[in-house]
Amino acid sequence: MSEMTTEILEQNLGKIVLVKLKGGKSLRGKLKGFDQHLNLVLEETEDTTEAENTRKLGLIIVRGDNVVLISPPPSR
C-alpha cells in the first residue's frame, strides 16, 4: 500500500466511507481501522448493494482481498 493511500485512509478514520467489494457488494460505514493489507474495520456498517433495501450490519471486518474501491462520501 502506498504512502499516499495510508495518508488518505488516516485522514478518514472515524468518518463514513463507501466500500465496493468484489462480487458487486457495496458497504457504507465508519472507518475505525485498517492495516497494510487493506483489511478494514467498519462500524455502524450498512449493506447498500440494493439502494431500496439497505441492511444494517454493525461492526464488521472486511478482508482486504475483497476490496475494490474505498471512497469518502461526497463533500457537502
C-alpha positions as CSV (number, residue, x, y, z in Angstrom):
1,M,0.0,0.0,0.0
2,S,1.4,3.4,-1.0
3,E,2.2,6.2,1.5
4,M,-0.4,8.4,-0.2
5,T,-3.1,5.7,0.3
6,T,-2.2,5.3,4.0
7,E,-2.3,9.1,4.4
8,I,-5.8,9.3,2.8
9,L,-7.1,6.5,5.0
10,E,-5.7,8.0,8.1
11,Q,-7.5,11.3,7.3
12,N,-10.8,9.4,7.1
13,L,-10.5,7.4,10.3
14,G,-13.7,8.0,12.2
15,K,-15.5,9.2,9.1
16,I,-18.1,7.4,6.9
17,V,-16.6,5.7,3.8
18,L,-18.1,3.9,0.9
19,V,-16.5,0.5,0.1
20,K,-17.1,-1.5,-3.1
21,L,-16.3,-5.2,-2.9
22,K,-15.6,-8.0,-5.4
23,G,-18.9,-9.5,-6.5
24,G,-20.6,-6.2,-6.6
25,K,-21.4,-5.6,-2.9
26,S,-21.4,-2.1,-1.6
27,L,-20.9,-1.1,2.0
28,R,-21.1,2.2,3.9
29,G,-19.7,2.6,7.4
30,K,-17.5,4.5,9.8
31,L,-13.8,3.6,9.2
32,K,-12.4,2.6,12.6
33,G,-9.1,1.0,11.4
34,F,-7.1,-0.6,8.6
35,D,-3.8,-2.3,8.0
36,Q,-1.1,-2.7,5.3
37,H,-3.2,-5.5,3.6
38,L,-6.2,-3.1,3.3
39,N,-8.2,-5.1,5.9
40,L,-10.8,-2.7,7.2
41,V,-12.7,-2.3,10.5
42,L,-16.0,-0.6,9.8
43,E,-18.5,0.4,12.5
44,E,-22.3,1.2,12.0
45,T,-22.0,-0.5,8.7
46,E,-24.8,-0.8,6.2
47,D,-25.0,-3.1,3.1
48,T,-26.1,-0.6,0.4
49,T,-25.9,-3.0,-2.6
50,E,-29.6,-2.6,-3.1
51,A,-30.4,1.1,-2.6
52,E,-34.1,0.4,-1.7
53,N,-33.2,-2.4,0.7
54,T,-30.3,-1.5,2.9
55,R,-29.3,-3.8,5.7
56,K,-27.6,-2.8,9.0
57,L,-24.5,-5.0,9.7
58,G,-23.0,-3.1,12.6
59,L,-19.3,-3.7,13.4
60,I,-17.5,-5.7,10.7
61,I,-14.1,-6.6,9.4
62,V,-13.6,-6.6,5.7
63,R,-10.7,-8.7,4.3
64,G,-8.5,-6.5,2.1
65,D,-8.5,-9.1,-0.7
66,N,-12.2,-8.3,-1.4
67,V,-11.8,-4.5,-1.5
68,V,-12.1,-3.0,-5.0
69,L,-12.6,0.7,-4.0
70,I,-12.7,2.9,-0.9
71,S,-14.2,6.4,-1.2
72,P,-15.1,9.1,1.3
73,P,-18.7,10.2,0.8
74,P,-19.2,13.4,-1.3
75,S,-18.4,16.7,0.5
76,R,-21.3,18.8,1.4
